[in-house]
Amino acid sequence: MKYIIAGIRVVLILLNTAYQVSCLAVAGWIKGKTQERSFKHRRKWAQNSCRILGIKVDERIGSIGISPALVISNHRTLLDPVIQAAFVDAFIIAKAEVGNLPIISQGAKMTGIIFVKREKMRSRLAARDKTKEILENGDNVLVYAEGTTGTNRTSNKFKVGTFSIAAELNLPVIPIAIDYPLRKDYWFETSMTKQIFGQIGSWNTHVKVRVGDPIYGSDAKQLMADVQSTIDTNLLAMQQGWSKVFDELPSSNSDKS
């Protein structure tokens, strides 16, 4: 049954994506393309996608009230950016694999997604240069600083690269904590297909999100430590009252990339 539900949802997501991409293309042709308009259509796409996927936001505290800013989030699942794009207007650093998905890749490119091959140094450096350019131009950038999904109670080891940009430019870093109460929503399967269908094939996905206050710092490592501490504190707070989901999960390797 879950494969039928997941299959129907995949088709609906593709239709939703094709519709928003078409609307954005037409609006751009008539009125001219702007990043504000791109974010607007992406928000609509993300909100519709959350409804299609049965995502229930049990708690959302805080908002992104400042720009430009570096937005840092922990990472649990491929659904994280879908949920966050519904309320965060920012260029998103994403794995290159997303760029291989039909239709979705086109929408991603049109609305501000930066694809990175994390195993390629040249790609990571290019993404870092692009991140700095975007921030200097006055837009936000959302980064998953762990570089991969994690299954520990708190976040995996952060990577310092993008924090050095915020420190250099004296820009705020906004921490976002996102977490799920059920085992199916944590990405630890070796097969992406099995993981996706296992997650979106259930009726609902429950999630909590907390946005912290802006954090400033001139020392990149200290800035990173402060941001990760805030995210971890919020993760632990959101997990109060949950079942022992982390006892059922394989532990993440905090140094994996």
N, C-alpha and C positions, 0 to 999 in steps of 0.2 A: 504493500500500500504506500509506503514512504517513497518508493521510486516513482509511483504514479503522481503523487503530490509534488515531488521535486521536479519531475518532468514538466508538469503543467506550469509550475512557477518559473522555470527556466524560459519557457516559451513566452510567458507574460512579461518577463523582464526584458527579453529581446524586443518584444513589441513596444514596451514602454520606452526602451532606449532608442529604437528607430523613430518613434514619434517625437521624442524630445530633440533628437539630433536634427530631424527634418524641420521642426519648428524653429530651432536655433539658426539653421541655415537660411531659412526664409526670412526670419527677422534680421539676420545679418545682411542679407541681400537688399532688403528694403530700407532698413534704418542704419545699417553700418554695424560692423562687429565691435563690441566693447566687452571688456572682461566682466563688467558688472552684469551685462546681459547673459553672458556665459554662465556665471555663478547662479543667476536666477533660474535658468533652465536646469542646471545641475541640482539645485535645491529641490525643484519640482520632481525631477527624476528620482532623487534619493527618497523623498517623502512617499512617492508612489511605490517605489521598490520596497520600502519598509512595510507598507500595507500589504503588498503582494506576498511578501515573505513571512507575514505573520509576526513581525517584530514588535514586541511590547516593551516600551521604555518605562520601567517601573519607577525609575528615579532619574531626573536630570537636574543637576544643580549648577548654576553659574552659566556664563555666556562669554563669547569673545567680544569684548567691548573696546578694543584698541587695535589700531593698525598704523604702520606695519608691525608685525610681531612674528616671532618664531613660535609655532605651536608644536608642542611635544606630547606624544601619547604613547602609552604602553600598547602592546599589540597581542591580541588573542586569536583573531580569526580574519578571514577575508571579508567578513561582514563589517568589520570595524570602520573602514572608510565610507561604506554605504551609509551607516548610521550617522557618522560624524558629518558627512557632506550635507545632511539634511538641515544642519544649523551652523556649520562652519564654512565661511567663504575663504578659501585658501588654496593655493597650489599644493598638490599632494605628491609627495615622493612615493612612488610605487615600484614594485618588482617588475622587471621587464616581461615576465610571463603574462601579466595582465594585458600587455599590448598585443598578445597573440590571440586574444578572444575576439571572435567576429562581432561586429556592430559595436560592442561595448568598447573596444579599443578606439574606434572612431570618435565615439562620444567622449571618451577620456581625453583624447588629444585636443578636442575642441573646447573642453571646459577647464583645462589647467591641470593636467597630470604629467609629472616628470618621471619617465621610466628609467630605472637603474638596473644594470646587471651587477649585482653586488659582488660577484666573484671577479669582476674586471676592474682593475685599478683605474684605468682610463675613464670608464663609465662613471665611477664614483667621483672622480675629480671633476668631470664635466658637470655632474649633478650639483656638486658643491659650488662651482662657479655660477651655475644657473640660479641656485638658491640665493647666493649673495646678490646677484643682479636683480632678482625679483624683489627682495627685501629693500634694496636701494631704490627701487621704483615705487615703493610704497604699498606693496601687497603682502599678504600673509603667506607663510609656507608651513604646511603640516608635515611633520617628520615622525616616523616610528623609530625612535632612537635605539631600540634593541637590535634592529636589523632583521628580525625574524619574529615569529610568534612564540609565545611562552606559555608554559603550563604550571609555573610555580605560583605560590600564593602572592608573591610580589614580583616586580619586573626583573627581567634579566639585565645583565651588565649593559649600560648605555655606551654608545660610541660618541666620542668627544667632538668629532669634526664640525658639525653644524653649530655647536655651542660656541666654538671659537669665532664664528661669523657674528653671532649675536653679541658676544663680548667686544669684538672689534668695532662693531657699528653702534654699540651702546643701545641695543634694542631690547625690548622686553621679551621674555620667554614665558609662554602661557602653558601650564601643565594640564593635561587631560588624562583622567583615569577612566578606563572602561572595563567592565567585567560582567561575567555571565554566571548564573548559579548552577547550570547543568553540564554534565560531563560531555555531552554531544557537541557542545559549542566550543570546545577547546581543540585546537588543531595539532594533532600528534600522529595522525595516520600518515603512512608513507605514500598512499595513493590520494591525490588531490580529488579525483572523481568520487572515491568512496567517502572522503571527508565532506565534500560539498553536499552530496545526496543525503548523507547521514544527518547533516545539520538542517538543511532547508526542507527535508522530507517530513519533519515533524510539524504539528499544527502551529506551534508558537515558539518563538525565541525570546526569552526575557533578558533584559540588559539594564545595567545602571551606568550612568555617566556623571562624572563630576569635573567641572572646570575650575581650576584654581586661580588665585590672583596672579597678576603679572610678577615675574621675578627678574631682577636686574643683577648684573655683575660684570666686572672687568676681567675676572680670572675664569677662563673657560672651564677648568676642571672643578672649581668650586661651584660655578653656576650649574654645571651638570649634576653635581652632588645634591645641590639644593632642590633642583627640579625633580630628580628621581626620588628624593626623600618625600617630597610633597605628594607625588603620584602614589608612592607605596603606602603612605599614611591614608590616603583616600581609598585605595584598594582594600586595605584592611578594614576600614570603616564600613565600606559598602558590603563586605562579606559577612557582617554580623547577622546571625540568625540563619545563615545558609547551612545546608547539609555539609557533610565532610567531603565535598567534591574533590578537593585537592589530595585527599587520601587515596582516591580512585585513579588519579592521573599519573602517568610517567613523568618524572622530573625533567625539567628543561636543563640543557647544558648552557649555563650562563655565558659561556665564551663562544658559542657557535655563531656563525654568520650566514 
